[in-house]
Amino acid sequence: MNRRILILSEDAVFARMLALEFSMLQLSVSVASSPQDPRDVQVVLIDLDSVAPPAFGKYAYVIGFTKQASLSAVDPDGRCSMILHRPFEIRLLRQEVLTHLRGETGEGERSEPSARLLLVGDALFYGEKSVSLSPRERSIMECLLLNAGKAVSRETISSLVGESTANKIDVYVCYLRRKIATLTDKNLMRTIRGKGYSLTDR
């Protein structure tokens, strides 16, 4: 399934920032200044300060952003699934989008908290246990969780963390393995020879 995000904004800088953020997670990102047909879109990120909220609720998960003090003034009909007031934490936005996408693809079946890895901000949780991640470890973990069960290449990870050598990528993955091992004795991360790394969150 093509996981597509649509960004609606007349603010080119704001739209570019969001597009870069989610394209690094290997998502298909489109940018527009006015509403488009959303039927092949899973998440809509809309700048409420420049674009009126569209009636996308039946097709997509709509997240709005605004600087206005009164949020009801920008979305009186409740068309947005949620509204974030600027400035907002980009990490919280990433987590919200990833959680929704996993649910849309059937990967987010509800289970007991102890049954899966969850990434919240800089913390990786497994049940009631948690461990802190560095920014690069967090970026790698986000990518692996989004592609749970699939092989993620070293080249993809290299583009996320800005390292060009395979040895350094292996070091970061080793750090993640050790931290996951403090949360569970399950072997959740595997090396796929010639392809990269694969993670299961359960």
N, C-alpha and C positions, 0 to 999 in steps of 0.2 A: 504494500500500500504506500502510495506517495504521500508523505507527511508534509503538507504545504501550509505555510504561514503567509498571510496577506497583511502588509503594513499599509495603513491609510494615513497619509499626512501630507500637508503642504510645506512642512518644515524639512528641507532636504537634509540638514545636518542630523536632526533627530531620527529621521527615517534611515539614514545611512548607519547610524550608531546601532539601531535595533537590527538592521539587516546583517551587519557584520557579526553581531553577537550570536545570532541564530544560524547563520550560514556556517560558522565554525563547528556547529553541532551536526553538520551534514544534513540540514533540513533544507527543503526547497522554499526559498523566500522570494516573494514578489512585493514590489512597492508601487503604490498608486496614489493619486491625489483625490480620487473620488471613488465611491463604491463600485465594485464589480460583481459579477455573478459568483457567489461564494460556494457553490455546491461541491466543488472539489477542494475546498479549503477546510482545514481542521481548526485553525486558530486565526482570529483577526485581531491585530494590534492597531488600535485607532487613536490618533491624536485628536482628542475632543476639543482642543483649543483652535483647531483649524478645519476640522471636518465634522459635520453633523452625524450623530450616531445612526447607523443604518439598521434596518430590521433584519439582522442576520441570525437572530436567535435560533431559528429552526434548522439552520444549516451549519453554524459554526459557534465556537466558543469565543466570545468577544470580550477583549480586555481594553479598557479605555484609560487614557492618561490626561490629566488636566492640572493647571496651576490655580484654578478657581477655588475659592474657599468653600463655596456652596456646591457640592457635587450634584445635588438634585437639579441644579440649574442647567447643567450640561447634558443630563440624561433623565429628563422628567418621566419618560415612559418606561424606564428600566430596561432599555434594550441591551445594555452591556451586562455580561455575566459578572464582571467585577470592574471596579474603577480604582486606579492607583493615583494618588495625589503626588505631583512632583514637588521635591525630588523623591524618587523611589529607589529601593534597593534592587539593582539588576539581578542579584542572586535570587531574590525572592521571585522575581518575574520568571527567570529561567526554570526554577523549581515548579512553579505553577503550570507553565506550558508543558514541561516534560511529564508531569503527573497526568495532565489531561490527555496528552498524546498516547501515553501508555494505556490509559483506560479505553481510548478510541480503538486501539488495535487489539484489544483483548488481553494485553499483557498486564493489566492492572487489576486483575480480579482481587476483590477484598479478601484479606486473610488476616490471621493473627499477626500482631506486630513482630513476633519473633520469627516469622516465616520468610522475611525478605530484607534485602538491603535498601535503605532509604538515605538519600542525600539531602540534607537540610542545611543550607548555607555552607559553612566550612566543616560541618560535622557529618560523619558517616555513621548511621545507626544500623544495628541489627538487634531487634528486640529492644531491651532496655539498656543495652550496652552502646557506647559511642566512642568515636575516636576523631581527633581533629586532623584535617588535611591541609597541606600547603596549597597555595593557589594553583600550582602546576598539577599536583595530585588531584585536586578537585576537578580541574578541566578534563583530565584523563578519565576520571571516574564518571563524570557526566556523560562523556562520549560512550564509554563502555556500557553504562546503564541504559542509555537510549537505544543501543544496539545489542541489548541482552540476547545471548544465544547465538550471536553472529561474530565472525572474525573481524577484528578491527586492525588494519595494517599499521606497521610502524610509521609509514609515510603519513598516514592520517594523524597519528599521535604526534609526530614531529611537527606538523603544521599547527597543532594546538598549543604546544609548549614552546615553540621557537628554538628547538634543538635539532641539529642536523645529523648528529652521529647516532648510530644504532646503540652504541654502548651506553650513552646517557639515557636513552629511552628505556633500555633494560634496567637501568638503575632506578628510575622512577617507578617502573612497574614492580620492581623488587620491593621498594618501600611500601607500595600499596598492598602487595601480598602479605607483608609482615603485619601491616595494620589490620587487614581483614582477618588474619590469623588470631589477633587479640580479641576479635568479636565472635568468631565461630571456628569450630574445627572442620567445617565443611570445606572442600576444595572448590571454591567458587570461581577462581580465575585459572584459565588454562592457556598454555602456549600452543598455538596451532602452527606447526612447522611450515615455513614458506608463506604463511598468510598473516600472522600477527598474534593477537590475543583475543580470547573470548571470555566473557563473564556471564555467569548466571546469578540472578539476585536472590535465589531461594536455596 
